Each structure stands twice: as C-alpha cells, then as structure tokens.
C-alpha cells in the first residue's frame, strides 16, 4: 500500500507544480508591459510564506522528500514572482517594500548571530545590579541610570 500512496503523492506534486506555475501568464504580461498595473502582490507573498515552512518541514523530517521538493519548487517560483513584482511595481510601492526588505534582512542576520546567546548574568532584579556595583562588579551595567 505504500507504493499506492507514493504514486498518489507524485500525482499531487504534479498538480501542485501546475498550481504554482498558473500565474506565469500574468507575469509574462507584467514583464512585457513593464508594469504591475492593478495586480496585487499579496497572493504571491502568502503563497511564498506558506510554502517555505513546508519546505523546511520536508527537509528536517526523514522520508518527506515529496513535501520538500514540491514546496521548495513553489518557494523558488514565488520568490521569482515577488521579485518581478517588486521590479516592475510603481515607485510608491517599491519604497515601503525596499525598507521592509532591508529591516527584515537585518532582523534575520541579527537572529542568526544571537540565536544561541546565553544571558550575561543570573540577575534577579535591580537589587542584584546595585549589589554588584557595590562589590565593584560592573560587567552588567543597567541601561537606564
């Protein structure tokens, strides 16, 4: 019975790939006209945000390669769609997207740097900080003094 479920999974992946590729005609028009006109980016952003965690799940879970491949393909296609949308969007839509991209990238970099950081001390409150200062231990300085 495992073989039947595998074949059904492959059929589902083929259908999912076709769903991910369905907006190709829309983006062909966007590239051809060099304008997003009245198209909205929200469906493509939501699809990208939906397929990315499923790609991660498929990668970290043993035996779930069908999930990771189709959603990885979908995430890649959606990244291309969103990039084309930002490239051809009107100027008033590019600035907020650009600012959000910069701050989002900074947040991801900071998370990558500090994700395993340990707390500096085991302070339980203001009295511990004052006691440390009285002892001459100034490794932990309060932000507001």
C-alpha positions as CSV (number, residue, x, y, z in Angstrom):
1,X,0.0,0.0,0.0
2,X,3.0,2.3,0.5
3,X,3.5,2.3,-3.3
4,X,0.0,3.5,-3.9
5,X,0.4,6.4,-1.5
6,X,3.7,7.3,-3.2
7,X,2.1,7.4,-6.6
8,X,-0.8,9.5,-5.3
9,X,1.8,11.8,-3.7
10,X,3.6,12.2,-7.1
11,X,0.2,13.0,-8.8
12,X,-0.4,15.6,-6.0
13,X,3.0,17.1,-6.6
14,X,2.4,17.4,-10.3
15,X,-0.9,19.2,-9.6
16,X,0.8,21.4,-7.1
17,X,3.5,22.3,-9.6
18,X,0.8,23.3,-12.1
19,X,-0.8,25.4,-9.4
20,X,2.5,27.2,-8.7
21,X,3.0,27.8,-12.4
22,X,-0.5,29.1,-13.1
23,X,0.4,32.8,-12.7
24,X,3.0,32.6,-15.4
25,X,0.7,34.2,-18.0
26,X,0.1,37.1,-15.6
27,X,3.8,37.7,-15.0
28,X,4.5,37.4,-18.7
29,X,2.1,40.3,-19.2
30,X,3.9,42.2,-16.3
31,X,7.3,41.7,-17.9
32,X,6.0,42.5,-21.4
33,X,4.3,45.7,-20.3
34,X,7.0,46.5,-17.6
35,X,4.2,47.4,-15.2
36,X,2.3,45.6,-12.5
37,X,-0.8,47.7,-13.4
38,X,-3.6,46.7,-11.0
39,X,-2.2,43.4,-9.9
40,X,-1.7,42.7,-6.2
41,X,1.3,41.1,-4.7
42,X,-0.5,39.6,-1.6
43,X,-1.4,36.2,-3.1
44,X,2.2,35.6,-4.2
45,X,3.6,36.7,-0.8
46,X,1.2,34.5,1.0
47,X,2.0,31.5,-1.1
48,X,5.7,32.1,-0.5
49,X,5.1,32.3,3.2
50,X,3.0,29.1,3.1
51,X,5.4,27.0,1.0
52,X,8.6,28.0,2.9
53,X,7.7,26.3,6.2
54,X,6.5,23.2,4.4
55,X,9.9,23.1,2.6
56,X,11.7,23.3,5.9
57,X,9.4,20.6,7.3
58,X,10.1,18.3,4.4
59,X,13.8,18.8,4.8
60,X,14.0,18.1,8.5
61,X,11.6,15.2,8.6
62,X,13.0,11.9,7.3
63,X,11.2,10.4,4.3
64,X,9.3,13.5,3.4
65,X,11.1,14.3,0.2
66,X,7.9,14.7,-1.8
67,X,6.8,17.6,0.5
68,X,10.2,19.3,0.4
69,X,10.7,19.1,-3.3
70,X,7.3,20.4,-4.4
71,X,7.2,23.2,-1.8
72,X,10.9,24.1,-2.5
73,X,10.0,24.4,-6.1
74,X,7.0,26.5,-5.1
75,X,9.0,28.8,-2.9
76,X,11.6,29.3,-5.7
77,X,8.8,30.2,-8.2
78,X,7.2,32.5,-5.7
79,X,10.5,34.3,-5.0
80,X,10.7,34.9,-8.7
81,X,7.2,36.2,-8.9
82,X,7.6,38.5,-5.9
83,X,11.0,39.7,-7.3
84,X,9.4,40.5,-10.7
85,X,6.5,42.3,-8.9
86,X,8.9,44.5,-6.9
87,X,11.0,45.1,-10.0
88,X,8.0,46.3,-12.1
89,X,5.9,47.9,-9.3
90,X,5.2,51.6,-9.3
91,X,7.7,53.8,-7.3
92,X,5.3,54.4,-4.4
93,X,5.0,50.7,-3.8
94,X,8.8,50.0,-4.2
95,X,9.9,52.2,-1.3
96,X,7.9,50.5,1.5
97,X,8.9,47.1,0.1
98,X,12.5,48.1,0.0
99,X,12.5,49.4,3.5
100,X,10.8,46.3,4.8
101,X,13.3,44.1,2.9
102,X,16.2,45.9,4.5
103,X,14.8,45.7,8.0
104,X,13.8,42.1,7.5
105,X,17.3,41.2,6.3
106,X,18.8,42.9,9.3
107,X,16.5,41.1,11.6
108,X,17.4,37.7,10.1
109,X,21.1,38.5,10.3
110,X,20.8,39.5,14.0
111,X,18.8,36.4,14.8
112,X,21.5,34.3,13.1
113,X,24.1,35.9,15.2
114,X,22.3,35.9,18.6
115,X,20.1,32.8,18.4
116,X,22.3,30.8,20.7
117,X,23.3,33.6,23.0
118,X,23.3,33.0,26.7
119,X,22.2,35.6,29.3
120,X,25.0,37.7,30.7
121,X,24.2,37.1,34.3
122,X,21.7,35.5,36.5
123,X,20.4,38.8,37.9
124,X,17.0,38.6,39.6
125,X,16.4,42.3,39.7
126,X,17.6,45.8,40.5
127,X,18.9,44.8,43.9
128,X,21.4,42.4,42.3
129,X,22.7,45.1,40.0
130,X,23.1,47.5,42.9
131,X,24.9,44.8,44.9
132,X,27.2,44.1,42.0
133,X,28.1,47.8,41.7
134,X,28.9,47.9,45.4
135,X,31.2,45.0,45.1
136,X,32.9,46.6,42.1
137,X,31.5,44.1,39.6
138,X,30.5,46.4,36.7
139,X,30.2,43.8,34.0
140,X,26.4,44.3,34.0
141,X,25.5,47.9,33.6
142,X,21.8,48.9,33.6
143,X,20.6,50.7,30.5
144,X,18.8,53.4,32.5
145,X,20.9,55.0,35.2
